[in-house]
Amino acid sequence: MLVLGCAVTVLWLLGLGFVVFVNFDKAIALELNAWGDFLAGGFAPLAFFWLVIGYFQQGKELALNRKTLSLQVEELKNSVEQQRELALVAKEEVKILISEQERKYRYDKLRAQPDFRFSRFSDGWGDNNYMAYFTFSNVGANIQHLYATLIRCKVRCVISYGEFNSAWDSGEEHTFIMLFSDYEQYRSVEEIVVGVCFVDNIGEKVRQALYISFDHNGGVVLSKGEWQGQDS
């Protein structure tokens, strides 16, 4: 469009020059106001022509701008979609990482727990009390800060720690000693629930309930559960 405008302008100027050249004698004789009218009449169509060219050129530029904006909007949409997909991928990666961490924590937690096993049982009189001795071994992980208390028993009795202490390493044995007032009281008991609280091998506090069932003839069954709180 600009090339066409330039070409038409050149031709128009050449045409004006040719008219002046052909009528040179008359042109010299023209007064200044006549020259003004001549130039105004000669350049007015050219000015209008360039106005039209500018209008079409502006329309073309606006169309290009609209196309550019449309492309930018499309790129922005694509960018948003890509960001959304990246966010979803990152979210899934975080879920996988959390899941792996949780699995690792459960595995480490399981390995950090003790495993109490019944070793032997005996009973007899001592210090004006009838005493039941329950010896257990730990075949699991080492534990620290151990505390034991009687949670539930059919009759009133006292638990003594015996050689029990605050640490219980893997492979060691320790004994619960239950003190009853007399033999008949001892014979009436079939189950004792002992609560143990300790710090496991990863430094977390754990509470367990040990359910001790026995038949007073050396037969003992040990089961473990959760210690929810002090029982009566």
C-alpha positions, 0 to 999 in steps of 0.5 A: 500500500505504501509503495502504491502511495509513493508511486501515485505521489511521484506520478502526481507530482510529475503531472503537476510539474508537467502542467507548470512546464507546459504553461510556464509563461502563464505560471510566471504571470500568476499572482501569489494568491493564484499560486496558492489556489493552484497549489491547494488544488494540486495537492488537495487530492494528494492529501486526500489520497494519503488520508485514504491510504492511512485509513487502510494502513491503520485498518491493516495494522489493527488487523495485525494487532488483533491477530497478534493478540489472538496468538498471545491469548492462545499462547497464554491459554497453552501456558496456563494449561501447561502450568496446570498440568505441571501443577498436577504432576507436582501434586502427584509427585508430592503424594508419591513422596508423602506416601513413600515417607509414610511407608518408610515411617511405618517400616521404621516404626515397626522395626523400632518396637520391642517384641515381648515374649513369655519366657517362664512363670513361677509362684510361691510365698515370700515376705508374707505375700503369695507371689507370681513371677512372670518373666518375659524376653524382648526379641525386638528393638531396644527401648528406653524409659520403661514404666509399668503399672497394673491396669486390671486384675480381678482382685486387689494386688500389687505389681513389683518390677523385680529386676525391671529397669528403665531400659530393656535391650533386645535379648534381655529378660525381665520379670514382673512380680505380682504380690497377692495377700494370700494363696486363695486370692491368687488362685481366683485370678485368671487374667492380669492386664499390665500397662507399659509405657516406653520410648521406642528406638526412634524416640517416640513414646508408646503405650501398650497393654499386656494381657497375661492369662495363666492357669497357675500351673505354668501355662501362660498366654501373652497378648498385646494391645493398645493402652487407651488409658488407666483402667480399673 
